[in-house]
Amino acid sequence: MAKTIKHQTVRQLGGPRSVLARQRRDHAEIDRLMERYRARRDDEDGERILKEIVQLVFSHAFAEETVLWPAVRRSVPGGEELTARVEEEHQQINDLVTAVERLPHGDPERADKVERAFALIRQDIRDEEDLLLPRLQDAMGTAGLRRLGTAWETVRRTAPTHPHPAVPRRPPGNAVLGVPLSLHDRTRDALSARGSAATPAKVATGLAVLLAFAGAALAILRGRR
């Protein structure tokens, strides 16, 4: 089996457009944001950083569940067991962050749940980079990894940005529900953005762009069946 993707060069991963390189970039950004949050958790910037983490984690995970894990199940021996493991981690993260979003800032229980979510996110990253993605690398050529990277990125840009614990972790259920949930989440993000002049016209423009991306994402998903 190929070694962990954490220490490989971008060329070894199949180039910057490969799904492996894209995954690792997101993982590094999530880790960086979690460290920034720990340094600023008690001030207003901490809450802004936490929102960034939530938005990135859940759009990233949705794209994994919709595009990447089905490819693993099709092409990797033992893929069913491997993806079931990370799907369970995703469900636990969904449940914890849902609870965090319902608790007021400064609540000790909230801080504890944030730390538990961070620990699970780091475990999930390790499982993906050390176990799951190297096996996908063994099973798929560079061209396939790049095609998968394009599909993954397209879905990630249209994905929901907040936890939805009741949504299925697998297609077609998550893909069907993803578009309306994404519209809801991204409108919510635009309206609550700190210092944002989120006028109705700007929100409408953003939704139009999102719908265009969503159409492209659904076309990719239909083509992969």
C-alpha positions in Angstrom: 0.0 0.0 0.0 1.2 3.5 -0.7 2.5 5.5 2.2 0.4 8.2 4.0 -0.4 11.1 1.6 0.7 13.5 4.3 4.4 13.4 3.4 4.2 12.8 -0.4 5.0 15.5 -2.9 2.2 17.0 -4.9 3.6 15.2 -8.0 3.4 11.9 -6.2 -0.2 12.7 -5.4 -1.0 13.2 -9.1 -0.6 16.9 -9.3 -2.5 19.8 -7.8 -5.8 18.9 -9.5 -5.7 15.3 -8.0 -8.3 14.6 -5.4 -5.5 13.6 -3.1 -3.8 16.9 -3.3 -7.1 18.8 -2.9 -8.0 16.7 0.2 -4.6 17.4 1.8 -4.9 21.1 1.2 -8.2 21.3 2.9 -7.0 19.1 5.8 -4.0 21.5 6.3 -6.3 24.5 6.3 -8.7 22.9 8.8 -5.8 22.1 11.1 -4.5 25.7 10.8 -7.9 27.2 11.6 -8.3 24.9 14.6 -5.0 26.2 16.0 -6.0 29.8 15.4 -9.3 29.2 17.1 -7.5 27.8 20.2 -5.4 31.0 20.4 -8.5 33.3 20.0 -11.4 31.3 21.4 -12.3 33.9 24.0 -12.8 36.9 21.8 -14.9 37.8 18.8 -12.3 36.6 16.3 -12.6 33.2 17.8 -16.2 32.9 16.9 -15.5 34.1 13.4 -12.8 31.4 13.0 -15.1 28.7 14.4 -17.6 29.6 11.8 -14.9 29.3 9.1 -14.0 25.8 10.4 -17.6 24.7 10.4 -18.2 25.9 6.9 -15.1 24.2 5.5 -15.4 21.0 7.5 -19.0 20.3 6.4 -18.6 21.3 2.7 -15.5 19.1 2.6 -17.2 16.1 4.2 -20.3 16.4 2.1 -18.1 16.2 -1.1 -16.3 13.2 0.3 -19.6 11.4 1.0 -21.2 12.3 -2.3 -18.3 11.8 -4.7 -15.2 10.3 -3.1 -16.4 7.5 -0.8 -18.6 5.9 -3.6 -15.4 5.8 -5.7 -13.5 4.1 -2.9 -16.3 1.5 -2.5 -16.2 0.8 -6.2 -12.4 0.5 -6.6 -10.7 -0.3 -3.3 -10.7 -3.8 -1.7 -12.3 -3.4 1.8 -13.7 0.0 0.7 -17.1 -0.6 2.4 -15.5 -1.1 5.8 -13.1 1.8 5.4 -15.8 4.3 4.3 -18.2 3.1 7.0 -15.5 4.0 9.6 -15.1 7.6 8.4 -18.9 8.0 7.9 -19.3 7.2 11.5 -16.7 9.8 12.4 -18.6 12.3 10.3 -21.9 11.5 12.0 -20.3 12.1 15.4 -18.9 15.4 14.3 -22.3 16.4 12.9 -23.9 15.6 16.3 -21.3 17.5 18.3 -21.3 20.6 16.1 -25.1 20.7 16.1 -25.0 20.8 19.8 -22.3 23.5 19.8 -24.4 25.7 17.5 -27.3 25.6 20.0 -25.2 26.5 23.1 -24.3 30.1 24.0 -20.8 31.4 23.8 -19.0 31.0 27.1 -21.0 27.9 28.1 -18.4 25.4 29.5 -20.3 22.5 27.9 -19.9 24.3 24.5 -16.2 24.6 24.9 -16.0 20.9 25.8 -18.0 19.8 22.7 -15.8 22.0 20.5 -12.7 20.2 21.8 -14.3 16.8 21.3 -15.3 17.8 17.7 -11.7 19.0 17.0 -10.3 15.7 18.3 -12.6 13.7 16.0 -11.8 15.9 13.1 -8.1 15.2 13.6 -8.8 11.5 13.9 -10.8 11.6 10.7 -8.0 13.3 8.9 -5.5 10.7 10.1 -7.7 7.8 9.0 -8.2 9.4 5.6 -4.6 10.3 5.0 -3.0 7.2 6.5 -5.4 4.4 5.6 -8.2 5.3 3.1 -6.6 7.7 0.5 -3.4 5.7 0.1 -5.5 2.7 -0.9 -7.4 4.8 -3.4 -4.0 6.0 -4.8 -3.0 2.3 -5.3 -6.3 1.5 -7.1 -6.6 4.5 -9.4 -4.3 6.1 -11.9 -3.3 9.7 -12.1 -5.9 10.6 -14.7 -8.7 9.1 -12.6 -7.5 10.9 -9.5 -7.6 14.2 -11.4 -11.1 13.5 -12.8 -12.3 12.6 -9.3 -10.7 15.8 -8.0 -12.7 17.9 -10.5 -15.9 16.3 -9.5 -15.1 16.6 -5.8 -14.3 20.3 -6.0 -17.5 21.0 -8.0 -19.6 19.4 -5.3 -17.7 21.0 -2.5 -18.4 24.4 -3.9 -22.2 23.7 -3.8 -22.3 21.7 -0.6 -24.1 22.5 2.7 -21.9 24.4 5.2 -23.5 23.4 8.5 -24.2 20.1 10.2 -27.4 18.2 9.3 -27.2 15.0 11.4 -30.4 13.5 10.0 -29.2 13.7 6.3 -28.1 10.3 5.0 -24.3 9.9 4.7 -24.6 8.2 1.2 -26.0 8.9 -2.2 -28.6 9.3 -3.5 -30.2 10.6 -0.2 -27.5 13.1 0.6 -27.2 14.3 -3.1 -30.9 14.9 -3.3 -31.1 16.9 -0.1 -27.8 18.7 -0.6 -29.1 21.4 -3.0 -31.9 22.8 -0.8 -29.8 22.5 2.3 -26.9 24.3 0.6 -29.2 27.1 -0.4 -30.4 27.4 3.1 -26.9 27.3 4.7 -25.2 29.7 2.3 -28.0 32.2 2.5 -27.7 32.0 6.3 -23.9 32.5 6.0 -24.3 35.5 3.7 -26.8 37.2 6.0 -24.8 36.6 9.2 -21.4 37.5 7.9 -19.6 39.9 10.1 -19.4 43.4 8.4 -21.1 42.1 5.3 -23.3 44.3 3.2 -25.5 41.3 2.4 -28.2 43.1 0.5 -31.1 41.1 -1.0 -29.6 41.7 -4.5 -26.2 40.3 -3.5 -27.8 37.3 -1.8 -29.9 36.7 -4.9 -26.8 36.9 -7.1 -25.0 34.5 -4.9 -27.9 32.0 -5.0 -28.0 32.2 -8.8 -24.3 31.3 -8.9 -24.8 28.5 -6.4 -27.7 27.1 -8.5 -25.4 27.1 -11.5 -22.7 25.2 -9.6 -25.4 22.8 -8.2 -26.6 22.0 -11.7 -23.1 21.1 -12.7 -22.6 19.0 -9.6 -25.8 17.1 -10.1 -24.8 16.5 -13.8 -21.5 15.0 -12.6 -23.3 12.8 -10.1 -25.7 11.5 -12.7 -22.8 10.8 -15.0 -21.1 8.7 -12.4 -24.0 6.3 -11.8 
